């Protein structure tokens, strides 16, 4: 685990590099633009649709009784927008993740590689299309599991734990591919995933726990409708920053693992 902590420290210092801070702007603006349009045109229709479904199936009485039994009676008046935002949250994560993977991760990989691992040969085992495919495939599974675990939000500590585990798996899947896309061959990437799976998952889970913060701010828009656009923007910005730090953490760990793997191969050949 010492390599995990060392990679964290190096990522923390690199997070404040001017290039890394500037790098967060483009994905943030792209994600913000997409969500500004989406929320303007589709948020109210989604809320209206859910409200109609609740009215048609007498779900207001059921949800009110259930929330009051859990001591969450204050949420009865906002249950419909709360469900709408819980449904939209994974999609917001997806856009931030894809923009980070396509725009920022190649730059993060080159930044870390050229500064700290200039001896590593770039074997180009990944591509932009592959990155998007991995993100979309992982997100499809993530959304399905997210929907299945929505009832756990009645028990916040358990919900946070499950969310962290889901994030851990998703970020591990996506970030390892993006980090090693330029530097590792397909075989090397698969070997690193096999040999370092649990340590990579730890990095993902810790990052997943941090990912709960912007989600909480996003859902806070239910309680403060007037502030909702600003809270949504802050949430997207925090997601971008967390993804960039996570990308740096994975980059330092994975490139170090790749350097050690190739050094071991040289020793074995000799």
ZADO-1210 file (C-alpha; in nm, 4 decimals, padded with zeros to 6 digits):
<atoms>
<atom x="00.0000" y="00.0000" z="00.0000" code="UNK" pos="1"/>
<atom x="00.3009" y="00.2308" z="00.0273" code="UNK" pos="2"/>
<atom x="00.2866" y="00.2827" z="-00.3500" code="UNK" pos="3"/>
<atom x="-00.0787" y="00.3901" z="-00.3183" code="UNK" pos="4"/>
<atom x="00.0070" y="00.6524" z="-00.0542" code="UNK" pos="5"/>
<atom x="00.3108" y="00.7738" z="-00.2470" code="UNK" pos="6"/>
<atom x="00.1006" y="00.8128" z="-00.5623" code="UNK" pos="7"/>
<atom x="-00.1607" y="01.0061" z="-00.3585" code="UNK" pos="8"/>
<atom x="00.1021" y="01.2505" z="-00.2332" code="UNK" pos="9"/>
<atom x="00.2412" y="01.3094" z="-00.5798" code="UNK" pos="10"/>
<atom x="-00.1101" y="01.3565" z="-00.7199" code="UNK" pos="11"/>
<atom x="-00.1960" y="01.6063" z="-00.4442" code="UNK" pos="12"/>
<atom x="00.1061" y="01.8199" z="-00.5274" code="UNK" pos="13"/>
<atom x="00.0415" y="01.7991" z="-00.9023" code="UNK" pos="14"/>
<atom x="-00.3242" y="01.8967" z="-00.8526" code="UNK" pos="15"/>
<atom x="-00.2120" y="02.2544" z="-00.7829" code="UNK" pos="16"/>
<atom x="00.0112" y="02.2795" z="-01.0884" code="UNK" pos="17"/>
<atom x="-00.1071" y="02.5644" z="-01.3123" code="UNK" pos="18"/>
<atom x="-00.1536" y="02.3299" z="-01.6072" code="UNK" pos="19"/>
<atom x="-00.3783" y="02.0991" z="-01.4029" code="UNK" pos="20"/>
<atom x="-00.5916" y="02.3887" z="-01.2757" code="UNK" pos="21"/>
<atom x="-00.6305" y="02.5277" z="-01.6273" code="UNK" pos="22"/>
<atom x="-00.7135" y="02.1787" z="-01.7528" code="UNK" pos="23"/>
<atom x="-01.0270" y="02.1705" z="-01.5378" code="UNK" pos="24"/>
<atom x="-01.1803" y="02.4652" z="-01.7242" code="UNK" pos="25"/>
<atom x="-01.2549" y="02.3025" z="-02.0614" code="UNK" pos="26"/>
<atom x="-01.4285" y="01.9872" z="-01.9284" code="UNK" pos="27"/>
<atom x="-01.6196" y="02.2045" z="-01.6801" code="UNK" pos="28"/>
<atom x="-01.7454" y="02.4403" z="-01.9513" code="UNK" pos="29"/>
<atom x="-01.8374" y="02.1497" z="-02.1797" code="UNK" pos="30"/>
<atom x="-02.0297" y="01.9659" z="-01.9068" code="UNK" pos="31"/>
<atom x="-02.1880" y="02.2892" z="-01.7842" code="UNK" pos="32"/>
<atom x="-02.3051" y="02.3761" z="-02.1354" code="UNK" pos="33"/>
<atom x="-02.4584" y="02.0323" z="-02.1879" code="UNK" pos="34"/>
<atom x="-02.6390" y="02.0414" z="-01.8540" code="UNK" pos="35"/>
<atom x="-02.7540" y="02.4025" z="-01.8858" code="UNK" pos="36"/>
<atom x="-02.9363" y="02.3054" z="-02.2066" code="UNK" pos="37"/>
<atom x="-03.0606" y="01.9714" z="-02.0702" code="UNK" pos="38"/>
<atom x="-03.1994" y="02.1165" z="-01.7457" code="UNK" pos="39"/>
<atom x="-03.3576" y="02.4137" z="-01.9235" code="UNK" pos="40"/>
<atom x="-03.5525" y="02.1937" z="-02.1646" code="UNK" pos="41"/>
<atom x="-03.6038" y="01.8667" z="-01.9779" code="UNK" pos="42"/>
<atom x="-03.5995" y="01.9139" z="-01.5986" code="UNK" pos="43"/>
<atom x="-03.9533" y="02.0511" z="-01.5658" code="UNK" pos="44"/>
<atom x="-04.1053" y="01.7968" z="-01.8115" code="UNK" pos="45"/>
<atom x="-03.9359" y="01.5190" z="-01.6133" code="UNK" pos="46"/>
<atom x="-04.0728" y="01.6525" z="-01.2838" code="UNK" pos="47"/>
<atom x="-04.4210" y="01.6899" z="-01.4390" code="UNK" pos="48"/>
<atom x="-04.4088" y="01.3333" z="-01.5718" code="UNK" pos="49"/>
<atom x="-04.3072" y="01.1906" z="-01.2345" code="UNK" pos="50"/>
<atom x="-04.5738" y="01.3991" z="-01.0589" code="UNK" pos="51"/>
<atom x="-04.8374" y="01.2584" z="-01.2958" code="UNK" pos="52"/>
<atom x="-04.7173" y="00.9029" z="-01.2336" code="UNK" pos="53"/>
<atom x="-04.7353" y="00.9563" z="-00.8579" code="UNK" pos="54"/>
<atom x="-05.0874" y="01.1001" z="-00.8879" code="UNK" pos="55"/>
<atom x="-05.2121" y="00.8254" z="-01.1210" code="UNK" pos="56"/>
<atom x="-05.0819" y="00.5409" z="-00.9055" code="UNK" pos="57"/>
<atom x="-05.1555" y="00.6945" z="-00.5642" code="UNK" pos="58"/>
<atom x="-04.7856" y="00.6951" z="-00.4780" code="UNK" pos="59"/>
<atom x="-04.7958" y="01.0182" z="-00.2761" code="UNK" pos="60"/>
<atom x="-04.9753" y="00.8480" z="00.0119" code="UNK" pos="61"/>
<atom x="-04.7380" y="00.5508" z="-00.0008" code="UNK" pos="62"/>
<atom x="-04.4220" y="00.7630" z="-00.0131" code="UNK" pos="63"/>
<atom x="-04.5504" y="00.9957" z="00.2627" code="UNK" pos="64"/>
<atom x="-04.6271" y="00.7028" z="00.4926" code="UNK" pos="65"/>
<atom x="-04.2912" y="00.5420" z="00.4208" code="UNK" pos="66"/>
<atom x="-04.0876" y="00.8607" z="00.4731" code="UNK" pos="67"/>
<atom x="-04.2690" y="00.9433" z="00.7983" code="UNK" pos="68"/>
<atom x="-04.2056" y="00.5916" z="00.9289" code="UNK" pos="69"/>
<atom x="-03.8344" y="00.6565" z="00.8715" code="UNK" pos="70"/>
<atom x="-03.8469" y="00.9966" z="01.0416" code="UNK" pos="71"/>
<atom x="-03.7995" y="01.1781" z="00.7087" code="UNK" pos="72"/>
<atom x="-04.1376" y="01.3476" z="00.6940" code="UNK" pos="73"/>
<atom x="-03.9778" y="01.6780" z="00.5885" code="UNK" pos="74"/>
<atom x="-03.9018" y="01.5220" z="00.2482" code="UNK" pos="75"/>
<atom x="-04.2628" y="01.4432" z="00.1629" code="UNK" pos="76"/>
<atom x="-04.3167" y="01.7767" z="-00.0123" code="UNK" pos="77"/>
<atom x="-04.0076" y="01.7360" z="-00.2329" code="UNK" pos="78"/>
<atom x="-04.0151" y="01.3637" z="-00.3055" code="UNK" pos="79"/>
<atom x="-04.0858" y="01.4104" z="-00.6791" code="UNK" pos="80"/>
<atom x="-03.7995" y="01.6569" z="-00.7546" code="UNK" pos="81"/>
<atom x="-03.5738" y="01.4465" z="-00.5295" code="UNK" pos="82"/>
<atom x="-03.6388" y="01.1370" z="-00.7431" code="UNK" pos="83"/>
<atom x="-03.5860" y="01.3428" z="-01.0596" code="UNK" pos="84"/>
<atom x="-03.2465" y="01.4634" z="-00.9391" code="UNK" pos="85"/>
<atom x="-03.1425" y="01.1168" z="-00.8237" code="UNK" pos="86"/>
<atom x="-03.2272" y="00.9939" z="-01.1732" code="UNK" pos="87"/>
<atom x="-03.0265" y="01.2728" z="-01.3396" code="UNK" pos="88"/>
<atom x="-02.7216" y="01.2479" z="-01.1126" code="UNK" pos="89"/>
<atom x="-02.5638" y="00.9418" z="-01.2833" code="UNK" pos="90"/>
<atom x="-02.6037" y="01.1131" z="-01.6206" code="UNK" pos="91"/>
<atom x="-02.4272" y="01.4219" z="-01.4894" code="UNK" pos="92"/>
<atom x="-02.1440" y="01.2004" z="-01.3661" code="UNK" pos="93"/>
<atom x="-02.1284" y="01.0346" z="-01.7084" code="UNK" pos="94"/>
<atom x="-02.0832" y="01.3621" z="-01.8948" code="UNK" pos="95"/>
<atom x="-01.8102" y="01.4797" z="-01.6569" code="UNK" pos="96"/>
<atom x="-01.6374" y="01.1417" z="-01.6790" code="UNK" pos="97"/>
<atom x="-01.6458" y="01.1283" z="-02.0597" code="UNK" pos="98"/>
<atom x="-01.5221" y="01.4864" z="-02.0994" code="UNK" pos="99"/>
<atom x="-01.2410" y="01.4217" z="-01.8515" code="UNK" pos="100"/>
<atom x="-01.1489" y="01.0972" z="-02.0269" code="UNK" pos="101"/>
<atom x="-01.1486" y="01.2496" z="-02.3760" code="UNK" pos="102"/>
<atom x="-01.0116" y="01.5980" z="-02.2994" code="UNK" pos="103"/>
<atom x="-00.8063" y="01.5796" z="-01.9804" code="UNK" pos="104"/>
<atom x="-00.6768" y="01.2251" z="-01.9303" code="UNK" pos="105"/>
<atom x="-00.4475" y="01.2174" z="-02.2371" code="UNK" pos="106"/>
<atom x="-00.2941" y="01.5445" z="-02.1155" code="UNK" pos="107"/>
<atom x="-00.2671" y="01.4153" z="-01.7578" code="UNK" pos="108"/>
<atom x="-00.0962" y="01.0978" z="-01.8800" code="UNK" pos="109"/>
<atom x="00.1530" y="01.2926" z="-02.0899" code="UNK" pos="110"/>
<atom x="00.2098" y="01.5464" z="-01.8085" code="UNK" pos="111"/>
<atom x="00.2967" y="01.2732" z="-01.5581" code="UNK" pos="112"/>
<atom x="00.4782" y="01.0542" z="-01.8094" code="UNK" pos="113"/>
<atom x="00.7059" y="01.3214" z="-01.9565" code="UNK" pos="114"/>
<atom x="00.7875" y="01.4784" z="-01.6183" code="UNK" pos="115"/>
<atom x="00.8450" y="01.1624" z="-01.4149" code="UNK" pos="116"/>
<atom x="00.8727" y="00.8643" z="-01.6535" code="UNK" pos="117"/>
<atom x="01.0481" y="00.9960" z="-01.9657" code="UNK" pos="118"/>
<atom x="01.2096" y="00.6552" z="-02.0241" code="UNK" pos="119"/>
<atom x="00.8754" y="00.4801" z="-02.0797" code="UNK" pos="120"/>
<atom x="00.8044" y="00.3803" z="-02.4380" code="UNK" pos="121"/>
<atom x="00.4561" y="00.4695" z="-02.5616" code="UNK" pos="122"/>
<atom x="00.3019" y="00.1504" z="-02.7003" code="UNK" pos="123"/>
<atom x="-00.0426" y="00.2970" z="-02.7772" code="UNK" pos="124"/>
<atom x="-00.2630" y="00.0154" z="-02.6485" code="UNK" pos="125"/>
<atom x="-00.5734" y="00.2356" z="-02.6255" code="UNK" pos="126"/>
<atom x="-00.7662" y="00.4966" z="-02.8230" code="UNK" pos="127"/>
<atom x="-01.0232" y="00.7750" z="-02.7815" code="UNK" pos="128"/>
<atom x="-01.2941" y="00.5448" z="-02.9173" code="UNK" pos="129"/>
<atom x="-01.1896" y="00.2785" z="-02.6687" code="UNK" pos="130"/>
<atom x="-01.1978" y="00.5320" z="-02.3857" code="UNK" pos="131"/>
<atom x="-01.5520" y="00.6412" z="-02.4699" code="UNK" pos="132"/>
<atom x="-01.6587" y="00.2772" z="-02.5069" code="UNK" pos="133"/>
<atom x="-01.5168" y="00.1818" z="-02.1673" code="UNK" pos="134"/>
<atom x="-01.6842" y="00.4846" z="-02.0060" code="UNK" pos="135"/>
<atom x="-02.0223" y="00.4166" z="-02.1666" code="UNK" pos="136"/>
<atom x="-02.0126" y="00.0443" z="-02.0900" code="UNK" pos="137"/>
<atom x="-01.9128" y="00.1038" z="-01.7307" code="UNK" pos="138"/>
<atom x="-02.1720" y="00.3757" z="-01.6896" code="UNK" pos="139"/>
<atom x="-02.4498" y="00.1530" z="-01.8215" code="UNK" pos="140"/>
<atom x="-02.3725" y="-00.0996" z="-01.5478" code="UNK" pos="141"/>
<atom x="-02.3288" y="00.1823" z="-01.2945" code="UNK" pos="142"/>
<atom x="-02.6702" y="00.3339" z="-01.3726" code="UNK" pos="143"/>
<atom x="-02.8417" y="-00.0035" z="-01.3402" code="UNK" pos="144"/>
<atom x="-02.6845" y="-00.0679" z="-01.0008" code="UNK" pos="145"/>
<atom x="-02.7524" y="00.2941" z="-00.8974" code="UNK" pos="146"/>
<atom x="-03.1245" y="00.2512" z="-00.9659" code="UNK" pos="147"/>
<atom x="-03.1355" y="-00.0767" z="-00.7736" code="UNK" pos="148"/>
<atom x="-02.9727" y="00.0869" z="-00.4691" code="UNK" pos="149"/>
<atom x="-03.1875" y="00.4045" z="-00.4594" code="UNK" pos="150"/>
<atom x="-03.3954" y="00.2732" z="-00.1651" code="UNK" pos="151"/>
<atom x="-03.0765" y="00.2706" z="00.0417" code="UNK" pos="152"/>
<atom x="-03.0930" y="00.6524" z="00.0578" code="UNK" pos="153"/>
<atom x="-03.3379" y="00.5972" z="00.3426" code="UNK" pos="154"/>
<atom x="-03.0278" y="00.4837" z="00.5365" code="UNK" pos="155"/>
<atom x="-02.7639" y="00.7513" z="00.4525" code="UNK" pos="156"/>
<atom x="-02.4513" y="00.5754" z="00.5937" code="UNK" pos="157"/>
<atom x="-02.5255" y="00.2614" z="00.3925" code="UNK" pos="158"/>
<atom x="-02.6052" y="00.4679" z="00.0826" code="UNK" pos="159"/>
<atom x="-02.2694" y="00.6490" z="00.1067" code="UNK" pos="160"/>
<atom x="-02.0863" y="00.3166" z="00.1426" code="UNK" pos="161"/>
<atom x="-02.2602" y="00.1647" z="-00.1596" code="UNK" pos="162"/>
<atom x="-02.2023" y="00.4809" z="-00.3637" code="UNK" pos="163"/>
<atom x="-01.8317" y="00.4736" z="-00.2779" code="UNK" pos="164"/>
<atom x="-01.8059" y="00.1098" z="-00.3885" code="UNK" pos="165"/>
<atom x="-01.9867" y="00.1828" z="-00.7156" code="UNK" pos="166"/>
<atom x="-01.7623" y="00.4806" z="-00.7792" code="UNK" pos="167"/>
<atom x="-01.4580" y="00.2734" z="-00.6917" code="UNK" pos="168"/>
<atom x="-01.5409" y="00.0147" z="-00.9520" code="UNK" pos="169"/>
<atom x="-01.6318" y="00.2708" z="-01.2206" code="UNK" pos="170"/>
<atom x="-01.3322" y="00.4998" z="-01.1722" code="UNK" pos="171"/>
<atom x="-01.0960" y="00.2024" z="-01.1603" code="UNK" pos="172"/>
<atom x="-01.2387" y="00.0705" z="-01.4882" code="UNK" pos="173"/>
<atom x="-01.2252" y="00.4041" z="-01.6691" code="UNK" pos="174"/>
<atom x="-00.9132" y="00.5679" z="-01.5265" code="UNK" pos="175"/>
<atom x="-00.6829" y="00.2698" z="-01.5685" code="UNK" pos="176"/>
<atom x="-00.7732" y="00.2488" z="-01.9376" code="UNK" pos="177"/>
<atom x="-00.7311" y="00.6234" z="-01.9932" code="UNK" pos="178"/>
<atom x="-00.4059" y="00.6439" z="-01.7970" code="UNK" pos="179"/>
<atom x="-00.2381" y="00.3578" z="-01.9817" code="UNK" pos="180"/>
<atom x="-00.3930" y="00.4206" z="-02.3259" code="UNK" pos="181"/>
<atom x="-00.0792" y="00.5888" z="-02.4627" code="UNK" pos="182"/>
<atom x="00.1908" y="00.4099" z="-02.2670" code="UNK" pos="183"/>
<atom x="00.0896" y="00.0450" z="-02.2223" code="UNK" pos="184"/>
<atom x="00.0044" y="-00.2275" z="-02.4669" code="UNK" pos="185"/>
<atom x="-00.3268" y="-00.4092" z="-02.4252" code="UNK" pos="186"/>
<atom x="-00.1480" y="-00.7043" z="-02.2629" code="UNK" pos="187"/>
<atom x="00.0418" y="-00.4807" z="-02.0196" code="UNK" pos="188"/>
<atom x="-00.2782" y="-00.2989" z="-01.9180" code="UNK" pos="189"/>
<atom x="-00.4560" y="-00.6276" z="-01.8522" code="UNK" pos="190"/>
<atom x="-00.1625" y="-00.7575" z="-01.6491" code="UNK" pos="191"/>
<atom x="-00.1528" y="-00.4443" z="-01.4337" code="UNK" pos="192"/>
<atom x="-00.5268" y="-00.4746" z="-01.3739" code="UNK" pos="193"/>
<atom x="-00.4839" y="-00.8374" z="-01.2622" code="UNK" pos="194"/>
<atom x="-00.1827" y="-00.7825" z="-01.0379" code="UNK" pos="195"/>
<atom x="-00.2914" y="-00.4524" z="-00.8818" code="UNK" pos="196"/>
<atom x="-00.6708" y="-00.4948" z="-00.8823" code="UNK" pos="197"/>
<atom x="-00.7308" y="-00.4449" z="-00.5107" code="UNK" pos="198"/>
<atom x="-00.4956" y="-00.1493" z="-00.4713" code="UNK" pos="199"/>
<atom x="-00.6519" y="00.0163" z="-00.7754" code="UNK" pos="200"/>
<atom x="-00.9947" y="-00.0476" z="-00.6269" code="UNK" pos="201"/>
<atom x="-00.8838" y="00.1217" z="-00.3028" code="UNK" pos="202"/>
<atom x="-00.7879" y="00.4314" z="-00.5018" code="UNK" pos="203"/>
<atom x="-01.1264" y="00.4208" z="-00.6735" code="UNK" pos="204"/>
<atom x="-01.3220" y="00.3749" z="-00.3483" code="UNK" pos="205"/>
<atom x="-01.1464" y="00.6644" z="-00.1748" code="UNK" pos="206"/>
<atom x="-01.2162" y="00.8792" z="-00.4797" code="UNK" pos="207"/>
<atom x="-01.5730" y="00.7480" z="-00.4759" code="UNK" pos="208"/>
<atom x="-01.6196" y="00.8683" z="-00.1196" code="UNK" pos="209"/>
<atom x="-01.5032" y="01.2130" z="-00.2308" code="UNK" pos="210"/>
<atom x="-01.7541" y="01.1879" z="-00.5161" code="UNK" pos="211"/>
<atom x="-02.0380" y="01.1852" z="-00.2621" code="UNK" pos="212"/>
<atom x="-01.9780" y="01.5557" z="-00.1843" code="UNK" pos="213"/>
<atom x="-02.0895" y="01.7086" z="-00.5175" code="UNK" pos="214"/>
<atom x="-02.3818" y="01.4679" z="-00.5199" code="UNK" pos="215"/>
<atom x="-02.4944" y="01.5995" z="-00.1826" code="UNK" pos="216"/>
<atom x="-02.4644" y="01.9601" z="-00.3073" code="UNK" pos="217"/>
<atom x="-02.6631" y="01.8689" z="-00.6217" code="UNK" pos="218"/>
<atom x="-02.9433" y="01.7156" z="-00.4170" code="UNK" pos="219"/>
<atom x="-02.9375" y="02.0225" z="-00.1925" code="UNK" pos="220"/>
<atom x="-03.1030" y="02.1991" z="-00.4855" code="UNK" pos="221"/>
<atom x="-03.4246" y="02.0239" z="-00.3859" code="UNK" pos="222"/>
<atom x="-03.4315" y="02.2255" z="-00.0658" code="UNK" pos="223"/>
<atom x="-03.3277" y="02.5537" z="-00.2292" code="UNK" pos="224"/>
<atom x="-03.4890" y="02.5727" z="-00.5722" code="UNK" pos="225"/>
<atom x="-03.3763" y="02.9322" z="-00.6308" code="UNK" pos="226"/>
<atom x="-03.0121" y="02.8277" z="-00.5800" code="UNK" pos="227"/>
<atom x="-03.0454" y="02.5124" z="-00.7872" code="UNK" pos="228"/>
<atom x="-02.8640" y="02.6379" z="-01.1044" code="UNK" pos="229"/>
<atom x="-02.5681" y="02.7558" z="-00.8941" code="UNK" pos="230"/>
<atom x="-02.5597" y="02.4330" z="-00.6918" code="UNK" pos="231"/>
<atom x="-02.5671" y="02.2296" z="-01.0132" code="UNK" pos="232"/>
<atom x="-02.2737" y="02.4321" z="-01.1533" code="UNK" pos="233"/>
<atom x="-02.0749" y="02.3889" z="-00.8309" code="UNK" pos="234"/>
<atom x="-02.1452" y="02.0152" z="-00.8357" code="UNK" pos="235"/>
<atom x="-02.0192" y="01.9804" z="-01.1938" code="UNK" pos="236"/>
<atom x="-01.7048" y="02.1814" z="-01.1131" code="UNK" pos="237"/>
<atom x="-01.6330" y="01.9653" z="-00.8076" code="UNK" pos="238"/>
<atom x="-01.6839" y="01.6497" z="-01.0130" code="UNK" pos="239"/>
<atom x="-01.4305" y="01.7774" z="-01.2664" code="UNK" pos="240"/>
<atom x="-01.1744" y="01.8597" z="-00.9948" code="UNK" pos="241"/>
<atom x="-01.2248" y="01.5233" z="-00.8256" code="UNK" pos="242"/>
<atom x="-01.1900" y="01.3417" z="-01.1581" code="UNK" pos="243"/>
<atom x="-00.8678" y="01.5301" z="-01.2386" code="UNK" pos="244"/>
<atom x="-00.7182" y="01.4490" z="-00.8977" code="UNK" pos="245"/>
<atom x="-00.8313" y="01.0882" z="-00.9381" code="UNK" pos="246"/>
<atom x="-00.6767" y="01.0814" z="-01.2853" code="UNK" pos="247"/>
<atom x="-00.3469" y="01.2074" z="-01.1440" code="UNK" pos="248"/>
<atom x="-00.3576" y="00.9496" z="-00.8649" code="UNK" pos="249"/>
<atom x="-00.4199" y="00.6665" z="-01.1103" code="UNK" pos="250"/>
<atom x="-00.1587" y="00.8068" z="-01.3501" code="UNK" pos="251"/>
<atom x="00.1182" y="00.8115" z="-01.0895" code="UNK" pos="252"/>
<atom x="00.0285" y="00.4655" z="-00.9614" code="UNK" pos="253"/>
<atom x="-00.0246" y="00.2988" z="-01.2994" code="UNK" pos="254"/>
<atom x="00.2793" y="00.4470" z="-01.4727" code="UNK" pos="255"/>
<atom x="00.4963" y="00.3496" z="-01.1752" code="UNK" pos="256"/>
<atom x="00.3521" y="-00.0032" z="-01.1943" code="UNK" pos="257"/>
<atom x="00.4195" y="-00.0094" z="-01.5708" code="UNK" pos="258"/>
<atom x="00.7803" y="00.1066" z="-01.5204" code="UNK" pos="259"/>
<atom x="00.8378" y="-00.1665" z="-01.2609" code="UNK" pos="260"/>
<atom x="00.6729" y="-00.4275" z="-01.4857" code="UNK" pos="261"/>
<atom x="00.9036" y="-00.3460" z="-01.7765" code="UNK" pos="262"/>
<atom x="01.2083" y="-00.3327" z="-01.5494" code="UNK" pos="263"/>
<atom x="01.1185" y="-00.6826" z="-01.4233" code="UNK" pos="264"/>
<atom x="01.0846" y="-00.8069" z="-01.7806" code="UNK" pos="265"/>
<atom x="01.4335" y="-00.6771" z="-01.8628" code="UNK" pos="266"/>
<atom x="01.5772" y="-00.8548" z="-01.5574" code="UNK" pos="267"/>
<atom x="01.4045" y="-01.1802" z="-01.6526" code="UNK" pos="268"/>
<atom x="01.5396" y="-01.1623" z="-02.0096" code="UNK" pos="269"/>
<atom x="01.8915" y="-01.1166" z="-01.8791" code="UNK" pos="270"/>
</atoms>
